[in-house]
Amino acid sequence: MLTVYPGEREGVNGRSGERRPDIKEGGRPVDPSEVQRHRRTRPPGPGDLVAIALTLALLTGALGSPGTPMRPAGARAPADAGAKVRLPPPVPCPSCWRPPLRTSWQIQLDGAIDAAVRVGMIEVDLFDTPASTVAALHARGMRVLCYLDAGTWERWRPDASRFPASVLGRPDAGWSGERWLDVRRLGALAPIMRSRLERCRSKGFDGVDLDNVDGYANPTGFPLTATDQLRYDTWLANEAHRLLLVAALKNDPGQVPGLLPYFDMALDEQCFQYGTCRRLLPFVRAGKPVFDIEYALPLSAFCPRADALGLNAIRKRLALGAWRAPCP
């Protein structure tokens, strides 16, 4: 079995002299006792339905800009209430790779990359993976996505010092060394995120998995609205397309109606466990694939349903190492 070892390390874990934890995600230290290790938001509830309704209303002009997904009665309206959402048109990318609706896949953010896995697409970390590894994966017939955290600051990344203090919000609960970003501050964030996307492209990746792009639904420390999030997410997808990268939407099912024209695929975690898979079906109906990771359910509990819905589901262990169990 050919195993390709990541050889490009900006320091250790992106920081000179910092020891890599035994368990991590995308370079992120993880508490081994944590059960919902990868899920960034709470299990779905009534507030998620409110978020979907607000997004639909915004896009049809029935409402102005929304506030947070759940706003107590009598609370002050957000500053952009009453203004119709104006989003830039999607940037087309006719020369980008187009993932088929049914695509075998792997995600590995920890350990030596197993290049012998037989899949059509693999996702690996942007910073930890050198161009030589991407080329080796391509040589074995795989398309390759880079993992990029677009919504939180990670203290161990080599570009962490570029983020001004004014854009750093509350710690992301359960994720040591991470703080939410103020996505309204595009003037400050755009140069950093553009550099990351350019790094992804320069290493030869085919696309990018944009993580933590649902800050508006989390306690970030900033009064983020769904409109703020839509503007940031659409900017990210458009920038990816300008660099000939396909863009994957990560874990933001509440805004699928607004983001569908901009993103090329959806990548979700535990949608069968939490009953949110059907919210992703607009992607499938538009001819865009949906990828799902389950951590707790046995294959028999989700594979038949994934097949019926046309989703590409796999089971992974929490550390996101090389081990995977695909649906038969």
N, C-alpha and C positions, 0 to 999 in steps of 0.2 A: 504494500500500500504506500503510495506517495503521500508524504506529509510535508507541507510547505510551512516553514516557521517564519512568523513575522520578523523581519530583520531591521525595520526602520523604527527606532524608538527615539523620540525627542526627549532625551533624558530617560527616566524610568517613570512610566505612567504619565509622561508629558512633563514631569517636574524633576529636575536634577536631584538625585539622591533619595527620592521618595520610593519606598518599597511598595511593590505591587501587592495588593491584597490577594488572598487565596481565592476568593470568589469575587467576581466583579461583573458588571454589565457595561459594555461599551467603554471600559476604563473606569466605571463607576463602582466605588466600594459598596458592598452589599452586606446587610445583616443576615447571616445564614438562617436565623430563626424566622425571618419574615416570610409570610405565606404568599401574599399577593405581591411578589417581588417586582413584577414588571408592570402591573397595572397602575396607571398614573392617576386615575380618578376613582371616585367611590363607585360601588355597584349601582346600576341604573335605578332611578326612582322617578317620581312624578316630575321633578325638576328637569329631567332630560327631555320629557315630552314638551315641556314649556319651551326649552331651548330650540327644539325642532320647529315648533309652531312660530316662534319669534323669527327664526331665520327665513322660513317660508313667507311670512308676512312681510318681512323687509324686502325680499326679492321681488315680491309682487306689488310693492308700494302700498300695502294695506296699513302698514304701521311705519312710524319713523324708526330711528335706530333704537335697538333694544338696550335694556340695562343688563344686569347679570342674569343668569338663567332663572334664578328664583329671587324675587324681590318682595319683601314683606309689604303687606297692604299699608298704604299711607307713607311709604318711603319716598324720598325726593327722587324725581325723575333724573336720569343721567343727562349729562351736559349735551349730548347729541340727540336727545329725544326730539322727535318731530322732523328730523332731517332724513330724507330718503337715502339709502345706501347707494353710493356711486363707486363701483369697482372698475378697475381698468379691464380692458378686454383681455382674454387669454392670449398668451404668446404662443403661436403655433410652432410646432417642432416636427416638420415633415420628415426630417432625416434622423430623428430619434428612434431608438429601438422600441418596438411595440410588443410588450409581453402578451403572449396568447392568453385567452381566458383560462385555460387549464395548463398550468405550469408547475412542474415539480420544483421544490425549492428547499433551501436550507438557510438558517440564520445561525451564525457562530460569532459571538462577541468575546469569547474567552478561550484561551489555550492555543496550542499550535493548530493552524488551519488545516483541516483534513481536505486536501484537494482531490482525494479519490472518491468522494461522495458523488453519486450519479444523479445529478439534478440539472434542471435547466437554468436555475437562478440561485445565487447565493448572496447573502448579505454579511458583510464584515465591517469592522470599525474603520472609520475614516483615518484617524490619526495613527492607529496601531499597525495598519496594514501598508506595506510598501508597494510601490508600483510593480516590482518584480513578482510579488504574490498575485496581484491582479492579473498580470500577463500570464502567469502559470495557470490560473483558473480559466482564463479565456482559452488557453491552448487545449484545455480539456473539454471545451465546448460549453462552458457556463457563461451566462451573463452575470454581472457583479454589481451589487448596490453597496453604497457606502452608508454607514450609520452616522447621522449628524444630529446632535441635540440642538435644536433651534429655539427652544423655549425656556431653558434654564442655563444658568452659568455653572460651569464645573471648574472647581479651583485647580485641578491637576492638569488641565489642558494647556498646551504650550502657548496659546493666545489668550489665556485668562486675564493677563494684565491689560489687555486692550479694552476691556469693558469698563466704562466709567462707573463710579460708585452710584451715580444717580439712577442707573438702570437696573440695579440689583435690588430685588424685593425680599420677601420672606423666604426662609429656608423651605425647600421642598420636603415636606414631612416624610421621614423614613429614608431619605437619601442624603447621606453625609456628604458635605462639601458642595451641595447644590443650592442655588437660590433662583427663584423665578425672575424672569426678565420683564421689563416694562416694554411691551411690544408696540406701544404707541410711539416710542422714541426711535422711529425708523432711521432718522438722520444719524443717530449714534450706532445703531445695530447693523444697518445696511452694509457699511464697509467691512465689518467683521464677518458677517454671514456670506457676503460675496466672496471674500477671500477663502472661506471654508469651501464654498461650492467650486471655486476655481481649483483648489487643492484636489477636490474629488475628481474633477475633470482631468487635471494634469496627471493624475495617477492612472488614468485609463478606465475609471468606473463608467458604467452604463447609466446609472441612476442613483437617486439619493432617497433614503428613508428619513423624513423630517419628523423628529420626535418632539413631544411636549408642545404641540401646537394647539393646545386647548386651555391655555392659562385663564381665559375669561371664566371658565367653569371651576376654577380652583382659587384658594385663598392666597393670592400672590402678594398682597400688600398694596396693590394698585387698583384703582376703580376701573378695571378693564371691562369693556362691553363686548358683546358679540360682534358688533361692527368693527371694533378695534382688531379683534381676532381675524375676522374675514379679510381685512385689509392687509394684515401681516402675512397671513397664510397665502393669499393670492400673490403677494409680492414674491414670496419664497418660490412658489411654483413657477412663476414667470421667469425669475432669474435662473432657475434650473434649466428651463427650456432654452433660454438664450445661450446657455453653455452646452446645449445638446444632451442634457441629462433628463431622463424620465423622473417624475416626482411621485413619491408614494405618500399618501395621507395616513398619518399614524393616530389611531385611537381618538378620533373626533367625530363620532357618528352623528352628533346633534347638528353638525353644519354640513353634512353631505349634500343637501340640496343646493347650497350656495357654492360649494367648492368642487363639485363634480366636473364642471367644464375646465377646470384648471389642472386637476390631478389625473395621472395616468393609471393609478391603481390605488387600492386601499390595503393597509396592513394593520390588522387588529389583533388584540390579545384577549383570549377567553370570551369571545362573543357567544359561544354556545353555553358556557358556564353561566353567563349573566343574561342570556336571552336577548342580545342586541344584534344578532346577525342580520335580521331582516332589514335593519336600517341601512345596511351596506349594499343591499340589492340594486339600488339605482346604478351602481358601478357596473354590475353584471349586465343589467339591461342595456347599458351604454356600450357594451363590448369591452369593458375594462375589468381586469381580474381583481379578485379579492383574496387576500392571504390571511390565514388565521393561525394563531398559536394557542394551544390548550396546554395547561400545566397539570391540572388535577384530574380531568376526566379520562376514563379509559377510551381507547379508540372506538370501541363498540358503542359508546354513548354519543359520539358526535360524527363519526365518519359517514354513516348512512345519510344523515341530514346534510352534511357538507356536500356530499355527492348530489343529492337532490336539488340543493340550492345553487350548485355550480361554484362552490368555494374550494380553495386550495388550503386544506387544513393539515396541520401536523401536530404531534405532541413533542414537547421539549421539557428537559429538566430546567430548574429555575436558574442555574448558573449560565445557561445558554452556551454550553460547550459544544463539542462535536456531536454528541449523542442526539439522535432524532428518531422518531417513530412515525413514518408517513402513513396516511390512510392507504389501505390496499387498493 
